[in-house]
Amino acid sequence: MDKQSKIILISGPTASGKSNFALKIAKKIDGEIINADSMQVYKQLRILTTRPNKKEQKNIKHHLYGNIDLNEKFSTGQWLKTAIKKIKTIRKRKKIPILVGGTGLYFQSLIKGLAEIPKIPLKFRNKVRSMQKKDGQKKFYKKLIKIDPSVKNKFDPSDVQRSVRAFEIKSFTKVSMYDWLEKTNSEFKDNDFLKLYIDFKREDLIKRIAVRTAEMIKLGAVKEVKRFLKVKIKKDQTVSKVIGIDELTQYLKNKINLTQAEELITIKTRQYAKRQATWARTRMSLWIKITPNKIGSYIKKLNKSSLKLDQLT
């Protein structure tokens, strides 16, 4: 592999301006951007997932945005395989790969590799799925936390797919899914990466989230949800957990008004940002923290020669 430069990783809580930061860096150092957000891969959900628009993608090449159909499943393993291919291709072109997003598990899989979890028999997996359906997600999640406390705050408690996966892994292997994730090997060395984390004050981020939610409504989030509902996606699919779908569905069914829907989206987004911050504290503690007022000066000092391996850490 051509290792002429570092691979830039950019993370941070939702609404922290990661995409804009990545775009500015890409323009400065001749980079290409790879998506590291599990929801921005879906074609039909541009507004709710705040995917970079066509204008933003015009001059800088973007990869893995809107490349998956709503009915398709897209695992962390699939993302990792595709992302590594993109990194290699970008490096061959003598450009710098910049991965940006808020999905911590994607970054962890890239840095540390994916765990080789033993194959769980289909009969056992179906038994766990049946238990979840019988109990309902709220009760099932409580059972999960009881057998595997380390899962708490790692993902949205309403995420059926991840809850079932965590439960079946712990039940069958007697080892937590997150402990398995530590038993990995990456094809990259830690020094191959320049890891940047946008560190926003909680109160400032809350304001940004409210502004962004209002903007999403103006841009046509309601129409996007109308189109989504026509596809008839199963509720247990990960894409159904995109923030805004449930709230705007309630609005479309006249259960709440648009102002209430907007407020609920804002609250859920704040909760998501809090979970991201919890992940970052435990798993991104060694990343370079950049506050919003320092972004400009950080970009200014970056140049392609400073990104040679072993020169910038």
C-alpha positions in Angstrom: 0.0 0.0 0.0 1.1 3.5 -0.8 1.7 5.1 2.6 2.8 8.6 1.5 0.5 10.4 4.0 -1.6 10.0 7.1 -5.2 9.1 7.0 -7.2 11.9 8.6 -10.1 11.0 10.9 -12.6 13.6 11.9 -15.3 13.0 14.6 -17.4 14.9 17.0 -21.0 15.1 18.2 -23.9 15.6 15.8 -24.3 19.2 14.6 -20.7 20.1 15.5 -19.8 21.0 11.9 -17.7 17.9 11.1 -18.6 17.9 7.3 -17.7 21.6 6.9 -14.4 21.1 8.8 -13.6 18.1 6.5 -14.4 20.1 3.4 -12.1 22.9 4.4 -9.3 20.5 5.2 -9.8 18.7 1.9 -9.5 21.9 -0.1 -6.4 22.9 1.8 -4.4 19.6 1.5 -5.9 18.1 -1.7 -7.9 15.4 0.1 -11.0 13.3 -0.7 -13.7 12.7 1.8 -15.1 9.3 3.0 -18.3 9.0 4.9 -18.1 7.5 8.4 -21.7 8.0 9.4 -24.0 4.9 9.4 -27.1 6.9 8.4 -25.6 9.1 5.7 -25.1 6.0 3.5 -28.9 5.9 2.6 -29.8 7.4 -0.7 -33.3 8.6 0.2 -32.6 10.4 3.5 -30.4 13.4 2.5 -32.2 16.0 4.7 -32.8 14.0 7.9 -29.2 12.7 7.9 -27.8 16.1 6.9 -25.8 14.6 4.1 -23.4 17.0 2.2 -25.3 18.6 -0.7 -24.4 18.6 -4.4 -22.8 22.0 -4.1 -20.5 20.8 -1.3 -19.6 17.7 -3.2 -18.9 19.6 -6.5 -15.2 20.4 -6.1 -14.1 17.8 -3.6 -14.7 14.1 -4.2 -17.0 12.4 -1.6 -17.3 8.7 -1.1 -19.9 6.4 0.5 -22.7 9.0 0.7 -26.1 8.0 -0.4 -24.9 4.7 -1.9 -27.2 2.3 -0.1 -31.0 1.8 -0.7 -33.4 1.9 2.2 -34.2 -1.8 1.9 -30.5 -2.8 2.0 -28.7 -3.8 5.2 -25.3 -2.3 5.6 -23.1 -3.6 8.4 -20.0 -2.2 10.0 -18.1 -5.0 8.3 -19.4 -3.9 4.9 -18.5 -0.3 5.6 -15.0 -1.2 6.7 -14.3 -3.3 3.7 -15.5 -0.6 1.3 -13.7 2.2 3.3 -10.4 0.4 3.1 -10.7 0.0 -0.6 -11.5 3.8 -1.0 -8.5 4.7 1.2 -6.1 2.6 -1.0 -7.6 4.1 -4.2 -7.3 7.7 -2.9 -3.7 7.2 -1.8 -2.8 5.8 -5.2 -4.0 9.1 -6.7 -1.5 10.8 -4.3 -4.4 12.4 -2.4 -5.2 12.3 1.3 -8.1 10.3 2.6 -10.3 12.2 5.1 -12.9 10.1 7.0 -15.6 12.1 8.7 -18.7 11.1 10.7 -20.2 10.4 14.1 -20.4 6.6 14.1 -17.8 5.6 16.7 -18.0 2.0 15.8 -16.9 2.7 12.2 -13.8 4.5 13.5 -13.0 1.8 16.0 -13.3 -0.9 13.3 -10.9 1.0 11.1 -8.3 1.7 13.8 -8.5 -1.6 15.6 -10.1 -4.0 13.1 -13.2 -6.0 13.5 -13.7 -8.7 16.0 -14.0 -12.3 14.8 -17.1 -13.2 16.8 -17.9 -16.9 16.8 -20.8 -17.9 14.5 -24.0 -18.0 16.4 -26.4 -20.8 15.4 -29.5 -19.5 13.5 -31.8 -21.4 15.9 -30.3 -19.5 18.9 -30.5 -16.1 17.1 -34.1 -16.7 16.2 -34.9 -17.6 19.8 -33.4 -14.2 20.9 -35.4 -12.4 18.2 -38.6 -14.1 19.4 -37.9 -13.0 23.0 -37.5 -9.4 21.9 -40.8 -9.4 20.0 -42.6 -11.0 22.9 -41.1 -8.7 25.6 -41.1 -5.5 23.6 -38.0 -3.4 23.2 -38.2 -1.6 26.6 -38.3 -4.8 28.6 -35.8 -6.6 26.4 -33.3 -3.7 26.7 -33.6 -4.0 30.6 -32.8 -7.7 30.3 -29.8 -6.9 28.1 -28.4 -4.4 30.6 -28.9 -7.0 33.3 -26.7 -9.6 31.5 -24.3 -7.1 30.0 -24.1 -3.8 31.9 -21.2 -2.6 29.7 -23.7 -2.0 26.9 -25.4 0.8 28.7 -25.0 4.2 26.9 -23.2 2.6 24.0 -26.2 2.9 21.6 -29.8 4.1 21.6 -32.0 1.9 23.9 -34.6 1.8 21.2 -32.2 0.3 18.6 -33.7 -3.2 18.2 -31.0 -4.6 15.8 -28.1 -3.7 18.0 -29.9 -4.8 21.2 -30.6 -8.2 19.8 -27.0 -8.6 18.5 -25.5 -7.6 21.8 -27.9 -10.0 23.7 -27.2 -13.0 21.4 -23.4 -12.4 21.6 -23.3 -12.1 25.4 -25.7 -15.0 25.9 -24.0 -17.4 23.5 -20.3 -16.5 24.0 -20.5 -15.3 27.6 -18.4 -12.4 26.5 -19.7 -8.8 25.9 -19.9 -7.6 22.3 -17.7 -4.7 23.4 -15.1 -7.0 24.8 -15.0 -8.9 21.5 -14.4 -5.5 19.8 -11.2 -5.2 21.8 -9.9 -8.5 20.4 -9.1 -7.2 17.0 -6.3 -6.5 14.5 -6.2 -3.7 12.0 -4.2 -3.6 8.8 -3.2 -0.1 9.7 -0.8 1.1 12.4 -2.0 3.7 14.9 0.5 6.1 13.6 -1.1 6.0 10.1 -3.9 8.2 11.5 -4.3 11.8 12.4 -7.3 11.7 14.7 -9.3 15.0 15.2 -12.3 15.5 17.4 -14.4 18.7 17.4 -15.0 19.5 21.0 -18.1 21.7 21.5 -19.4 23.1 24.8 -22.7 21.4 25.6 -24.7 24.6 25.8 -23.4 25.8 22.4 -24.1 22.4 20.8 -27.7 22.5 22.1 -28.3 25.8 20.3 -26.8 24.5 17.1 -29.0 21.4 17.3 -32.1 23.5 17.6 -31.1 25.7 14.6 -30.3 22.7 12.5 -33.6 21.0 13.3 -35.5 24.1 12.2 -33.4 24.2 9.0 -34.2 20.5 8.2 -37.9 21.2 8.4 -37.6 24.2 6.0 -35.6 22.1 3.6 -38.4 19.5 3.2 -37.9 16.9 6.0 -41.7 16.2 6.0 -41.7 15.3 2.3 -38.7 13.1 2.8 -40.5 11.2 5.6 -43.6 10.9 3.4 -41.5 9.2 0.7 -39.8 7.0 3.3 -43.2 5.7 4.6 -44.2 4.6 1.1 -41.2 2.2 1.0 -42.7 0.3 4.1 -39.5 -0.4 6.0 -39.6 -2.8 8.9 -39.4 -1.1 12.3 -36.5 -3.2 13.5 -34.2 -2.1 10.6 -31.5 0.4 11.6 -32.6 3.0 9.1 -36.0 3.3 10.9 -34.0 4.8 13.8 -32.9 7.9 11.8 -33.9 10.8 14.1 -36.9 12.6 12.7 -38.7 9.7 11.1 -40.8 8.7 14.1 -41.5 12.3 15.1 -42.6 13.5 11.7 -44.6 10.3 11.2 -46.6 11.2 14.3 -47.1 14.7 12.8 -48.3 13.2 9.5 -50.8 11.0 11.4 -52.1 14.2 13.2 -51.0 12.9 16.6 -48.9 16.0 17.2 -48.3 19.3 15.5 -45.2 20.4 13.6 -43.9 22.5 16.4 -44.1 19.5 18.8 -42.4 17.3 16.2 -39.6 19.7 15.8 -39.1 19.9 19.6 -39.1 16.1 19.9 -36.5 15.9 17.1 -34.3 18.4 18.9 -34.6 16.5 22.2 -33.7 13.2 20.6 -30.8 14.7 18.8 -29.5 16.2 22.1 -29.7 12.7 23.6 -27.8 11.2 20.7 -25.1 13.9 21.1 -24.8 13.0 24.7 -24.3 9.3 23.8 -21.6 10.3 21.3 -19.9 12.4 23.9 -19.9 9.4 26.3 -18.3 7.2 23.6 -15.7 9.8 22.9 -14.7 10.1 26.5 -14.0 6.4 26.8 -12.8 5.6 23.3 -11.5 8.8 21.8 -9.7 10.2 24.8 -6.3 10.4 22.9 -7.7 12.2 19.8 -6.7 15.8 19.2 -9.5 17.9 20.6 -10.2 21.1 18.6 -12.6 23.7 19.9 -14.7 25.6 17.3 -12.6 28.9 17.8 -9.4 27.0 17.0 -10.6 25.3 13.8 -9.4 28.2 11.5 -5.9 28.3 13.0 -5.6 24.5 12.9 -6.5 24.4 9.2 -4.1 27.2 8.5 -1.1 25.3 9.9 -2.0 22.1 8.0 -0.2 21.3 4.7 0.5 18.2 2.7 4.1 17.9 3.7 3.2 18.1 7.4 1.0 15.0 6.9 3.8 12.7 5.9 4.0 9.7 8.2 6.0 10.2 11.4 5.9 14.0 11.0 2.6 14.9 12.5 0.9 13.1 15.4 
